[in-house]
Amino acid sequence: MEDVLWPHMLRHTIPIQVAGSLATVCKSLTYLAQKRKAAGAADFIIDFDRFVNLPKPPALIARMFVSLCAPTRRNAGVRILEMLQSMAEVLHPAIAEPWSGMIPKLVAFLGQTERFTQKAWEDALLRVFASTLAAVGDDEWTVAVGTALSEQCAFYKPDPQLKVYMLIAARC
């Protein structure tokens, strides 16, 4: 079953129709990624050119960072962060090392309910997002993330909080 789910489960991360199940999808992807990586599976690193029906890494990153703007919705924040960290090498080799330090800090920040503010959370996310773009250091890849944000804009039309964050992220 795992061979069937990996990497095809990624198709269920982008569509807005499955937003309610995003935490579950991310939890499953985290499990699959960690298991494949630990086993040294040859298919851990996904050939996105071969799997044309899968969302590309810039689209995945765009969707996940916007979804992280509301981390307590359906308790998706920690699940998204875990999935991003477990799949960092898959999404882009240059982000694995920076994310290994940044993502655990975001997870810890979510656990500090007495110090958590939406503004501080969004600022932290934007710093990680900008650091991610800088770590990749590829203008073409950055444009692809921006294009993905604009293509996903319609997803957030009924949700002003996520739409505002998407527009802010697009300015990075």
C-alpha positions as semicolon CSV with decimal commas, in nm:
position;residue;x (nm);y (nm);z (nm)
1;M;0,000;0,000;0,000
2;E;0,284;0,238;0,081
3;D;0,422;0,197;-0,271
4;V;0,086;0,311;-0,406
5;L;0,054;0,605;-0,168
6;W;0,409;0,736;-0,218
7;P;0,428;0,981;-0,392
8;H;0,071;0,993;-0,526
9;M;-0,075;1,115;-0,197
10;L;0,084;1,454;-0,275
11;R;-0,204;1,515;-0,517
12;H;-0,426;1,568;-0,213
13;T;-0,230;1,860;-0,070
14;I;-0,321;2,136;-0,315
15;P;-0,695;2,127;-0,401
16;I;-0,902;2,348;-0,176
17;Q;-1,174;2,082;-0,173
18;V;-0,952;1,865;0,048
19;A;-0,849;2,145;0,285
20;G;-1,046;1,979;0,565
21;S;-0,827;1,671;0,544
22;L;-0,493;1,850;0,502
23;A;-0,372;1,761;0,854
24;T;-0,442;1,392;0,795
25;V;-0,279;1,395;0,451
26;C;0,028;1,569;0,592
27;K;0,051;1,321;0,881
28;S;0,039;1,032;0,634
29;L;0,297;1,192;0,407
30;T;0,526;1,249;0,706
31;Y;0,502;0,882;0,799
32;L;0,569;0,767;0,442
33;A;0,859;1,009;0,392
34;Q;1,027;0,917;0,719
35;K;0,988;0,547;0,653
36;R;1,122;0,574;0,297
37;K;1,415;0,791;0,401
38;A;1,509;0,561;0,690
39;A;1,500;0,262;0,458
40;G;1,714;0,441;0,201
41;A;1,443;0,383;-0,058
42;A;1,549;0,471;-0,411
43;D;1,216;0,644;-0,471
44;F;1,237;0,874;-0,165
45;I;1,350;1,161;-0,389
46;I;1,062;1,208;-0,628
47;D;1,117;1,269;-0,998
48;F;0,852;1,537;-1,045
49;D;0,915;1,540;-1,420
50;R;0,821;1,173;-1,438
51;F;0,511;1,208;-1,222
52;V;0,341;1,482;-1,422
53;N;0,016;1,467;-1,222
54;L;0,184;1,557;-0,895
55;P;0,206;1,916;-0,778
56;K;0,556;2,057;-0,820
57;P;0,758;2,155;-0,513
58;P;0,705;2,533;-0,556
59;A;0,326;2,477;-0,561
60;L;0,346;2,255;-0,252
61;I;0,553;2,508;-0,063
62;A;0,321;2,793;-0,161
63;R;0,013;2,601;-0,048
64;M;0,165;2,482;0,279
65;F;0,299;2,822;0,384
66;V;-0,036;2,990;0,320
67;S;-0,216;2,710;0,505
68;L;0,024;2,758;0,796
69;C;-0,110;3,110;0,842
70;A;-0,400;2,952;1,032
71;P;-0,214;2,678;1,221
72;T;-0,492;2,592;1,464
73;R;-0,752;2,519;1,198
74;R;-0,818;2,150;1,216
75;N;-0,487;2,132;1,409
76;A;-0,304;2,134;1,076
77;G;-0,008;2,356;1,170
78;V;0,213;2,098;1,339
79;R;0,121;1,832;1,081
80;I;0,214;2,063;0,792
81;L;0,544;2,154;0,957
82;E;0,629;1,789;1,021
83;M;0,552;1,703;0,660
84;L;0,762;1,991;0,529
85;Q;1,058;1,891;0,743
86;S;1,036;1,522;0,652
87;M;1,014;1,608;0,282
88;A;1,261;1,898;0,269
89;E;1,515;1,708;0,057
90;V;1,236;1,604;-0,178
91;L;1,112;1,961;-0,221
92;H;1,459;2,106;-0,278
93;P;1,799;1,989;-0,154
94;A;1,903;2,340;-0,052
95;I;1,625;2,377;0,208
96;A;1,689;2,059;0,407
97;E;1,966;2,206;0,623
98;P;1,805;2,545;0,699
99;W;1,467;2,384;0,771
100;S;1,627;2,139;1,014
101;G;1,682;2,435;1,246
102;M;1,386;2,655;1,158
103;I;1,093;2,415;1,153
104;P;1,143;2,273;1,505
105;K;1,141;2,632;1,632
106;L;0,807;2,693;1,457
107;V;0,665;2,374;1,611
108;A;0,786;2,486;1,955
109;F;0,636;2,831;1,898
110;L;0,296;2,673;1,828
111;G;0,319;2,491;2,160
112;Q;0,361;2,815;2,357
113;T;-0,005;2,907;2,386
114;E;0,056;3,178;2,645
115;R;0,305;3,360;2,418
116;F;0,138;3,285;2,084
117;T;0,007;3,581;1,886
118;Q;-0,109;3,570;1,526
119;K;0,117;3,863;1,433
120;A;0,429;3,701;1,580
121;W;0,339;3,372;1,408
122;E;0,294;3,538;1,069
123;D;0,621;3,727;1,111
124;A;0,802;3,402;1,192
125;L;0,646;3,229;0,892
126;L;0,745;3,510;0,660
127;R;1,105;3,493;0,786
128;V;1,117;3,118;0,720
129;F;0,950;3,165;0,381
130;A;1,199;3,436;0,280
131;S;1,488;3,226;0,414
132;T;1,363;2,933;0,208
133;L;1,366;3,140;-0,110
134;A;1,712;3,272;-0,025
135;A;1,847;2,923;0,050
136;V;1,737;2,797;-0,291
137;G;1,885;3,109;-0,450
138;D;1,734;3,039;-0,790
139;D;1,531;3,314;-0,958
140;E;1,344;3,065;-1,176
141;W;1,240;2,863;-0,871
142;T;1,135;3,178;-0,685
143;V;0,923;3,283;-0,983
144;A;0,765;2,936;-0,981
145;V;0,668;2,982;-0,615
146;G;0,521;3,324;-0,697
147;T;0,333;3,180;-0,993
148;A;0,195;2,903;-0,769
149;L;0,078;3,163;-0,518
150;S;-0,105;3,355;-0,790
151;E;-0,257;3,036;-0,934
152;Q;-0,383;2,942;-0,589
153;C;-0,524;3,289;-0,518
154;A;-0,878;3,180;-0,604
155;F;-0,860;2,919;-0,325
156;Y;-0,843;3,193;-0,066
157;K;-1,111;3,426;-0,201
158;P;-1,368;3,320;0,062
159;D;-1,106;3,330;0,339
160;P;-0,979;3,684;0,402
161;Q;-0,715;3,577;0,658
162;L;-0,545;3,335;0,421
163;K;-0,587;3,567;0,123
164;V;-0,407;3,850;0,303
165;Y;-0,124;3,618;0,404
166;M;-0,097;3,483;0,048
167;L;-0,062;3,839;-0,082
168;I;0,203;3,920;0,179
169;A;0,396;3,601;0,095
170;A;0,379;3,688;-0,275
171;R;0,566;4,013;-0,199
172;C;0,862;3,820;-0,051
